[in-house]
Amino acid sequence: PCEHSFPTRRSSDLPLSEVGLRTDFRHLRRHLRVPLPWPNVCSIPPRLQLRSDAEPLSLHRDDIPGFQNRMGLIFFVLSIFGFGCLSTINAFATERLLFTRERANGYYSPGAYFASKVLFDILPLRVLPPLVFGAIVYTPVGLVPQIDSFWQFILVLVLFNLTASSVVLFLSVVIKNAGVANLVGTLVMLFK
């Protein structure tokens, strides 16, 4: 048999740790084959920092144009994270057939698959990039220099990213065709 084939024991016969290891191993192997996209997301803030140092964006001003520039920045940041979540559609579309086959054979429960998905997709791709991005961008653009406001900004980024990812994951589960799911996901992100 193949070196990665699993024994034919049902998941109800296996300890929870072994069921979790099956799905964790698959997600980890997929991330090693395809590099994580979050380094690309985390490389955007330094580039924005260099640009803002080179050309002042007048974000520090306390008048209407300064306020509009800060709102534009927040819209731009949320757009980056919203459209970045569209990568979730293809991840589930490629695993759909395998998941349904292994679930039908009782290799693992949907709960174990979901826990593995959260551990290897949600945390590194949907929580860490907003933390890094917000930490780099917050001070140079002149947002409120208070620690409470900083953590509110980070919380909004993380929650928006998790919500957008959940919507896109829902679309990838409901719509079987990845192309149509991408189109609908893009329209949802545009009009949300």
Steps between C-alpha positions, in 0.01 A plus 500: 500500500590866467712644781228756579204264490306471819385180665139407441394535862204729551551831679270389781754223576797738505613733775432867433873578483552256212200635309635853545847393388359362175346831397782710649757304301311563174465874560863533604615306192289725274650814655851364449429428134338839436674785684285698739362820348529694826862604439368684195234671710757589766735650242247771408537715818874564460438605141223734615731634771772578246247669274356707784850609601582597144171682431313646796139392479375778730341241728613686812291810432198570720283645223252341258762387241705330774189319625410395145851368445483290818159360399643420157786313665261294711287422192816398310621275782162328534487453123841331504392256767154444350629411156786303653242266652394386154792255508289285736265406215756298309635334814167338584403432139804276457428314825124457456504157332768366733314627808166348396663166417697478824205624706275234343760232582515624861865605504422810704211714611417843357601646838854366465522636145373839614747513792787420266381762252492761776846403625674505162295748295318746722775579751799544266306658211219699663628605844877553470503727189262761650704501821825562313344742254326705769810514720710638214247741349324647805758749626647636173161602359413708805207315649408573864818444707334311786540132580123442529441644153784291360349175632156602372654551155668156517176341621304650211759374248503148643122473534444637149752251361336210686153608387604537137674162514189338649278646227736381228533155658120479517479589130758234414296239687166601346621557141676198352651675198813692611469754217143593591594508869787740419263725306238504774770552765641796310154654466435449872830671586425788265154571633551408866 
